[in-house]
Amino acid sequence: MKKGIAANTSQAFSRPARLLKVASWIIAIAFAIFLNMLGSLVIRDLMYAPRGGPPDPSQFSDAATSQLDAQMRDVQLRRDALNDRIENTRIAHDRADKLYVEARDSFRNWIATRQATGDSRNDPELLARTQRLDELQASVAGWQSQQNALSDETRPIDARLNQLRIEIAAARQAAGKRYEAASRHYELVVFGWRLALTLPLLLVAIWLFIRFRKHRYWPFVYGFGLFALTAFFVELVPYLPSFGGYVRVLVGVALTVFAGVYTLRAFQKYVERKRAELEQSQMERAQSVDYEKALSTYPKKLCPSCDKPWHLGGEQVSYCIHCGLNLFKVCACGGRNFAFFPFCNQCGEPVTEAAQLRAAGSGERPPESN
């Protein structure tokens, strides 16, 4: 009985203990935050762990592609030079055609004037003008022939350019596929490095939690556990290989199944534990109730054993109407107390001891102790 009173007495002074617990959780969370900051930097920098670093697309442009690019530049230079010649020929042709049209119109006007005056002395001039028109027409025809020849010259060059474009596109497509394959391999290697770092951390955190979760330095154990969980399930997830999204979906399915099974098992264990508690005696159930839980359920008017409302039987009930647990006791001084209060709220004496002394003085059977 003395041990029970001493235990309840030590639990009664719970305010410093609660403050210490809050401070311990702050230490655990702060420890986890700083470890997460360090871990995120390490996981980020692991992308440079493989020799050579991430692949560069320029590494996969082979010599054949370079030769095709060089040929493309040479043929394009020839095509540009030919375009300049074609443009100059077109300008010269337009100029010659303009001169011919002007001379022809002038000759027509002159012929009309000559016919009106009937002057036959202008026959030499007629010959000269006709000869000039023939020369201009021949010049226009010459420039047109050059244009046609240059147009014929462009056809094989354009065909070669189209062929080179097709070959370069095929070569770049092949180089792109090699680059994608190298990138996937690089991502797998980096992911392997990251998994090799985070998985042992998770296993160590699980081992520490199993062995030292109740150690005096438990905040560091919990902080390391939070860090390991964050590193594995948060920091590592963005770097999961895609493979069309299958990996991410499968990981999501696995985590959902794991969480669902864990939740269902926890609920089943809770139901089984409550069922087993109802089969125990009142004293055994009262001793299994946590003091902090009893204090938290008291203002809610819930039974700390079955978690159901006891006030449905009235405000002056002494036993839970659902499971029969003794909830209120009367001290030797006559004060009515919650059964889990270690001291009487009227006289300040230990409730259990006062009740037993009263029962011993009256010759009655002492009530069950919590």
C-alpha positions as CSV (number, residue, x, y, z in Angstrom):
1,M,0.0,0.0,0.0
2,K,2.8,2.4,0.8
3,K,4.4,1.7,-2.5
4,G,1.1,2.5,-4.3
5,I,0.8,5.7,-2.4
6,A,4.4,6.7,-3.1
7,A,3.9,6.0,-6.8
8,N,0.7,8.0,-7.0
9,T,2.4,10.8,-5.0
10,S,5.3,10.9,-7.4
11,Q,2.8,11.0,-10.3
12,A,0.9,13.8,-8.7
13,F,3.8,16.1,-9.1
14,S,3.5,15.9,-12.9
15,R,3.9,19.5,-14.0
16,P,7.7,19.5,-14.0
17,A,7.6,16.1,-15.6
18,R,5.3,17.4,-18.3
19,L,7.6,20.4,-18.9
20,L,10.6,18.0,-19.1
21,K,8.7,15.9,-21.6
22,V,7.9,18.9,-23.7
23,A,11.5,20.0,-23.5
24,S,12.7,16.5,-24.5
25,W,10.4,16.5,-27.5
26,I,11.8,20.0,-28.5
27,I,15.3,18.6,-28.3
28,A,14.3,15.5,-30.3
29,I,12.7,17.6,-33.0
30,A,15.5,20.1,-33.1
31,F,18.0,17.3,-33.3
32,A,16.0,15.8,-36.2
33,I,15.8,19.1,-38.0
34,F,19.5,19.7,-38.0
35,L,20.2,16.1,-39.0
36,N,17.7,16.5,-41.9
37,M,19.5,19.7,-43.0
38,L,22.8,17.8,-43.0
39,G,21.3,14.7,-44.7
40,S,19.6,16.8,-47.5
41,L,23.0,18.3,-48.3
42,V,24.7,14.9,-48.4
43,I,21.9,13.4,-50.5
44,R,22.1,16.3,-52.9
45,D,25.8,16.1,-53.3
46,L,25.7,12.4,-53.9
47,M,24.8,13.2,-57.5
48,Y,28.5,13.9,-58.0
49,A,29.6,10.6,-56.4
50,P,29.9,8.6,-59.7
51,R,33.1,9.3,-61.5
52,G,32.7,11.9,-64.2
53,G,29.6,13.4,-62.8
54,P,26.3,13.6,-64.7
55,P,26.4,12.8,-68.5
56,D,26.7,15.6,-70.9
57,P,24.8,15.5,-74.2
58,S,27.9,16.7,-76.1
59,Q,29.7,13.5,-75.1
60,F,27.4,11.5,-77.3
61,S,27.8,13.5,-80.5
62,D,30.2,11.1,-82.3
63,A,32.6,11.7,-85.1
64,A,30.1,10.8,-87.8
65,T,27.8,13.6,-86.6
66,S,30.7,16.0,-86.5
67,Q,31.6,15.1,-90.1
68,L,28.0,15.5,-91.2
69,D,27.8,18.9,-89.6
70,A,31.0,19.9,-91.4
71,Q,29.7,18.7,-94.7
72,M,26.4,20.5,-94.0
73,R,28.3,23.8,-93.3
74,D,30.3,23.4,-96.6
75,V,27.3,22.6,-98.7
76,Q,25.4,25.5,-97.0
77,L,28.2,27.9,-97.9
78,R,28.1,26.8,-101.5
79,R,24.3,27.3,-101.5
80,D,24.7,30.7,-99.9
81,A,27.3,31.7,-102.5
82,L,25.0,30.4,-105.3
83,N,22.1,32.4,-103.8
84,D,24.2,35.6,-104.0
85,R,25.0,34.8,-107.7
86,I,21.4,34.2,-108.4
87,E,20.4,37.4,-106.7
88,N,23.0,39.4,-108.7
89,T,21.9,37.8,-111.9
90,R,18.3,38.6,-111.2
91,I,19.2,42.2,-110.5
92,A,21.2,42.4,-113.8
93,H,18.4,40.7,-115.7
94,D,15.8,43.2,-114.3
95,R,18.1,46.1,-115.2
96,A,18.6,44.8,-118.7
97,D,14.9,44.1,-119.2
98,K,14.1,47.6,-118.0
99,L,16.6,49.1,-120.5
100,Y,15.2,47.0,-123.3
101,V,11.6,48.1,-122.5
102,E,12.6,51.7,-122.4
103,A,14.5,51.4,-125.7
104,R,11.6,49.6,-127.4
105,D,9.1,52.2,-126.3
106,S,11.4,55.0,-127.6
107,F,11.9,53.1,-130.9
108,R,8.1,52.8,-131.3
109,N,7.7,56.5,-130.7
110,W,10.5,57.3,-133.2
111,I,8.9,55.0,-135.8
112,A,5.6,56.8,-135.4
113,T,7.2,60.2,-135.9
114,R,9.2,59.0,-138.9
115,Q,6.0,57.7,-140.6
116,A,4.2,61.0,-139.9
117,T,7.0,63.1,-141.5
118,G,7.9,60.7,-144.2
119,D,11.6,61.5,-143.8
120,S,13.7,58.8,-145.5
121,R,17.0,60.3,-144.4
122,N,16.6,58.5,-141.1
123,D,17.2,55.0,-142.5
124,P,20.8,54.8,-141.0
125,E,19.3,55.8,-137.6
126,L,16.6,53.2,-138.0
127,L,19.3,50.5,-138.5
128,A,21.2,51.8,-135.5
129,R,18.1,51.8,-133.3
130,T,17.1,48.3,-134.5
131,Q,20.6,47.0,-133.7
132,R,20.5,48.6,-130.2
133,L,17.2,46.9,-129.5
134,D,18.6,43.6,-130.7
135,E,21.6,44.0,-128.4
136,L,19.4,44.8,-125.4
137,Q,17.1,41.9,-126.1
138,A,20.2,39.6,-126.4
139,S,21.4,40.9,-123.1
140,V,18.1,40.1,-121.4
141,A,18.1,36.7,-122.9
142,G,21.7,36.1,-121.7
143,W,20.9,37.1,-118.2
144,Q,17.8,34.9,-118.3
145,S,19.9,32.0,-119.5
146,Q,22.3,32.5,-116.6
147,Q,19.4,32.5,-114.2
148,N,18.1,29.2,-115.6
149,A,21.6,27.7,-115.4
150,L,22.0,28.8,-111.8
151,S,18.6,27.4,-111.0
152,D,19.6,24.1,-112.5
153,E,22.8,24.2,-110.4
154,T,20.9,24.7,-107.1
155,R,18.9,21.4,-107.5
156,P,21.7,19.0,-106.7
157,I,22.8,21.2,-103.9
158,D,19.3,21.4,-102.4
159,A,19.0,17.6,-102.7
160,R,22.4,17.2,-100.9
161,L,21.2,19.6,-98.2
162,N,18.0,17.6,-97.6
163,Q,20.0,14.3,-97.5
164,L,22.4,15.8,-95.0
165,R,19.5,17.1,-92.8
166,I,18.0,13.6,-92.7
167,E,21.3,11.9,-91.9
168,I,22.1,14.5,-89.2
169,A,18.6,14.1,-87.7
170,A,19.1,10.3,-87.5
171,A,22.5,10.7,-86.0
172,R,21.3,13.1,-83.4
173,Q,18.4,10.8,-82.6
174,A,20.8,7.9,-82.0
175,A,23.0,10.1,-79.9
176,G,19.9,11.2,-77.9
177,K,19.0,7.6,-77.2
178,R,22.5,6.9,-76.0
179,Y,22.4,10.0,-73.8
180,E,19.0,8.9,-72.3
181,A,20.4,5.4,-71.6
182,A,23.5,6.9,-69.9
183,S,21.3,9.3,-67.9
184,R,19.1,6.4,-66.7
185,H,22.2,4.4,-65.7
186,Y,23.6,7.5,-63.9
187,E,20.3,8.0,-62.1
188,L,20.3,4.4,-61.0
189,V,23.8,4.6,-59.7
190,V,23.1,7.8,-57.8
191,F,19.9,6.3,-56.4
192,G,21.9,3.3,-55.3
193,W,24.3,5.6,-53.5
194,R,21.4,7.4,-51.8
195,L,19.7,4.1,-50.9
196,A,22.9,2.8,-49.5
197,L,23.1,5.8,-47.2
198,T,19.4,6.1,-46.1
199,L,18.5,2.4,-45.7
200,P,21.2,1.7,-43.1
201,L,20.2,4.8,-41.3
202,L,16.6,3.6,-41.2
203,L,17.7,0.1,-39.9
204,V,19.9,1.7,-37.2
205,A,17.0,4.0,-36.2
206,I,14.7,1.0,-35.9
207,W,17.3,-0.9,-33.8
208,L,17.8,2.1,-31.5
209,F,14.1,2.6,-31.1
210,I,13.7,-1.1,-30.1
211,R,16.6,-1.1,-27.7
212,F,16.8,2.4,-26.3
213,R,13.4,4.1,-26.7
214,K,13.1,4.2,-22.9
215,H,16.7,5.3,-22.2
216,R,17.4,8.4,-20.3
217,Y,18.7,10.0,-23.6
218,W,15.6,8.9,-25.5
219,P,15.1,12.4,-27.2
220,F,18.2,11.7,-29.3
221,V,16.9,8.3,-30.2
222,Y,13.6,9.7,-31.3
223,G,15.3,12.6,-33.1
224,F,17.5,10.2,-35.0
225,G,14.5,8.1,-35.8
226,L,12.6,11.1,-37.2
227,F,15.7,12.0,-39.3
228,A,16.0,8.5,-40.7
229,L,12.3,8.3,-41.6
230,T,12.4,11.7,-43.3
231,A,15.6,10.9,-45.1
232,F,14.2,7.6,-46.4
233,F,10.6,8.5,-47.1
234,V,10.9,12.2,-48.0
235,E,14.4,12.9,-49.2
236,L,14.8,9.7,-51.2
237,V,11.3,9.6,-52.9
238,P,12.0,12.5,-55.4
239,Y,15.0,10.6,-56.7
240,L,13.1,7.3,-57.3
241,P,13.6,6.1,-60.8
242,S,10.5,6.7,-62.9
243,F,10.3,3.8,-65.4
244,G,7.1,5.2,-66.7
245,G,5.8,6.0,-63.2
246,Y,5.5,2.3,-62.2
247,V,8.1,2.6,-59.4
248,R,6.4,5.6,-57.8
249,V,3.0,3.9,-58.0
250,L,4.2,0.6,-56.6
251,V,6.0,2.4,-53.8
252,G,2.8,4.3,-53.0
253,V,0.8,1.1,-53.0
254,A,3.3,-0.7,-50.7
255,L,3.3,2.2,-48.3
256,T,-0.5,2.4,-48.3
257,V,-0.8,-1.4,-47.7
258,F,1.8,-1.2,-44.9
259,A,0.1,1.8,-43.2
260,G,-3.3,0.1,-43.6
261,V,-2.2,-3.2,-42.2
262,Y,-0.4,-1.4,-39.3
263,T,-3.5,0.7,-38.5
264,L,-5.9,-2.3,-38.6
265,R,-3.6,-4.4,-36.4
266,A,-3.2,-1.6,-34.0
267,F,-7.0,-1.2,-33.8
268,Q,-7.5,-4.9,-33.4
269,K,-4.9,-5.0,-30.6
270,Y,-6.7,-2.1,-28.9
271,V,-10.0,-3.9,-29.1
272,E,-8.5,-7.2,-27.8
273,R,-6.7,-5.3,-25.0
274,K,-9.9,-3.6,-23.9
275,R,-11.7,-7.0,-24.0
276,A,-9.0,-8.5,-21.9
277,E,-9.1,-5.6,-19.4
278,L,-12.9,-6.2,-19.0
279,E,-12.1,-9.7,-17.9
280,Q,-9.8,-8.5,-15.1
281,S,-10.7,-7.6,-11.6
282,Q,-11.3,-4.0,-10.7
283,M,-8.1,-3.8,-8.9
284,E,-6.1,-5.1,-11.8
285,R,-7.8,-2.8,-14.3
286,A,-7.3,0.2,-11.9
287,Q,-3.6,-0.6,-11.6
288,S,-3.2,-0.8,-15.4
289,V,-4.7,2.7,-16.0
290,D,-2.0,5.3,-16.7
291,Y,-2.2,8.2,-14.3
292,E,-1.8,10.8,-17.0
293,K,-4.6,9.2,-19.0
294,A,-6.8,9.2,-16.0
295,L,-6.3,12.9,-15.5
296,S,-7.0,13.6,-19.2
297,T,-10.2,11.6,-19.2
298,Y,-11.6,13.1,-15.9
299,P,-12.6,16.6,-17.2
300,K,-14.1,14.8,-20.3
301,K,-16.2,12.6,-17.9
302,L,-14.9,9.5,-19.6
303,C,-13.9,6.2,-18.0
304,P,-10.1,5.8,-18.2
305,S,-10.6,2.0,-18.7
306,C,-13.3,1.7,-21.4
307,D,-13.2,5.3,-22.7
308,K,-17.0,5.6,-22.5
309,P,-18.9,8.4,-20.7
310,W,-19.7,7.6,-17.1
311,H,-21.9,10.7,-16.4
312,L,-24.8,9.0,-18.2
313,G,-25.5,7.3,-14.9
314,G,-25.6,10.7,-13.1
315,E,-23.1,13.1,-11.6
316,Q,-22.8,11.2,-8.3
317,V,-22.0,7.8,-9.7
318,S,-19.2,5.8,-8.0
319,Y,-18.7,3.1,-10.7
320,C,-18.6,3.2,-14.5
321,I,-21.9,2.1,-15.8
322,H,-20.2,0.4,-18.8
323,C,-17.4,-1.6,-17.3
324,G,-18.0,-1.4,-13.5
325,L,-14.6,0.3,-12.7
326,N,-14.6,2.1,-9.4
327,L,-14.3,5.8,-10.3
328,F,-14.9,7.7,-7.1
329,K,-14.0,7.0,-3.5
330,V,-15.0,8.6,-0.2
331,C,-12.2,9.6,2.1
332,A,-12.2,9.1,5.9
333,C,-13.0,12.8,6.2
334,G,-16.1,12.3,4.1
335,G,-14.7,14.0,1.0
336,R,-15.6,12.5,-2.4
337,N,-12.6,12.0,-4.7
338,F,-11.8,10.7,-8.1
339,A,-10.4,7.2,-7.5
340,F,-7.1,8.0,-9.2
341,F,-6.3,11.1,-7.1
342,P,-3.5,10.2,-4.8
343,F,-4.6,12.7,-2.1
344,C,-8.0,13.8,-0.7
345,N,-9.2,17.2,-1.9
346,Q,-10.7,17.9,1.5
347,C,-8.1,16.8,4.1
348,G,-5.0,16.2,2.0
349,E,-4.4,12.7,3.3
350,P,-3.7,9.8,1.0
351,V,-7.1,8.6,-0.1
352,T,-6.4,4.9,-0.1
353,E,-4.8,5.0,3.4
354,A,-7.6,7.1,4.9
355,A,-10.2,4.8,3.5
356,Q,-8.5,1.7,4.8
357,L,-8.0,3.3,8.3
358,R,-11.6,4.2,8.4
359,A,-12.6,0.7,7.4
360,A,-10.3,-0.9,9.9
361,G,-11.7,1.4,12.7
362,S,-15.2,0.4,11.9
363,G,-14.5,-3.3,11.4
364,E,-15.6,-3.1,7.8
365,R,-13.8,-4.8,4.8
366,P,-11.4,-2.3,3.3
367,P,-12.3,-1.1,-0.2
368,E,-10.3,-2.2,-3.3
369,S,-7.2,-0.1,-3.8
370,N,-6.2,1.3,-7.1
